[in-house]
Amino acid sequence: MRSRRGDRRRQIGPITAAIIAMMGAPVAHGAGPGIVSTPIKSLEASAKSLIAVRRGSAGDFSSTTEASDADSVAAFCRRDPEEEKLGKSDRVLALTRVASACVREGELVRGLAVFSEIIGIDPTNEQAYINRGTIYVKLGMVDEGVADYSQAISLNPEEANAWYNRGTALLSGHDLDRAIRDLTQAVRLNPNLARAYCNRGFAYQKKLHYENALKDLSIGIILDGGIAFCYFTRGDLHFQRGKYCQAIEDLSRGLELKPEIAAALSQRARAYEHIGDRDKALKDYEAALKILKSQKRNQATRQKTPRSDFGVGGPQ
């Protein structure tokens, strides 16, 4: 029995890599359109990150502003010399726009510093803690992210996104039991938080609680049919249980949403092999290999490209 469970754990490996690549950064809290009152999708910043978000684009963060995307991007990742003349609330608003623009431009460390400055100005600003925690997690600094989410929860225990973010950060650190507790609290506060169900389902899957996992993943898909990693996880679960046709169906639906996930293609290829369709299996393996080669080339190019060293001072 122990050997079979160990084999199941090893089977999770390939598709887990796809899920890691899908789960991105946490949900940020706030009101401005495009800055995140709804969740965001992005690739994770570190190989260990398993953080999922709701809807939007990489780098979206929360804000108290009602500014449009264009307004936020127009701010760019730079400081306004006149900002120090502003009152407290206006200064926090201006700095939030700058920090959000920094994240959009990929300047995470600079965004981190600006959110830290906001916290220095207003230590009760739960949004700033959630956003700074999001950056920490994207940088692979999970413990620091968890600490910021915990502070946001202490400021507002009814904020579902803070519980959700902390739960998914704990999931990235493989603290499954605490992750499940936080995600359970998140769906208690917001029963429509689809990604919380998907992430909790993923946690249940890793604990080999397959019935609970299937239930949560299915709820997540019903609530939001546009979450690729939820399909990938449920497809992997079907694969582990020997339901290869159902695995193919879910993996295919996920790949319609995110076609460049090599591990999902490889998992579907294995499922095709199990049902005897070797032609489709070979096609998927070839597609997966092509994607992996392209990713390696892109990674090599990025490593050769020098990055500018922006900064506005360290966290305060």
Secondary structure, 3 states (H helix, E strand, C coil): CHHHHHHHHHHHHHHHHHHHHHHCCCCCCCCCCCCCCCCCCCCCCCCCCCCCCCCCCCCCCCCCCCCCHHHHHHHCCCCCHHHHHCCHHHHHHHHHHHHHHHHHCCCHHHHHHHHHHHHHHCCCCHHHHHHHHHHHHHCCCHHHHHHHHHHHHHHCCCCHHHHHHHHHHHHHCCCHHHHHHHHHHHHHHCCCCHHHHHHHHHHHHHCCCHHHHHHHHHHHHHHCCCCHHHHHHHHHHHHHCCCHHHHHHHHHHHHHHCCCCHHHHHHHHHHHHHCCCHHHHHHHHHHHHHHHHHHHHHHHHHHHCCCCCCCCCCCC
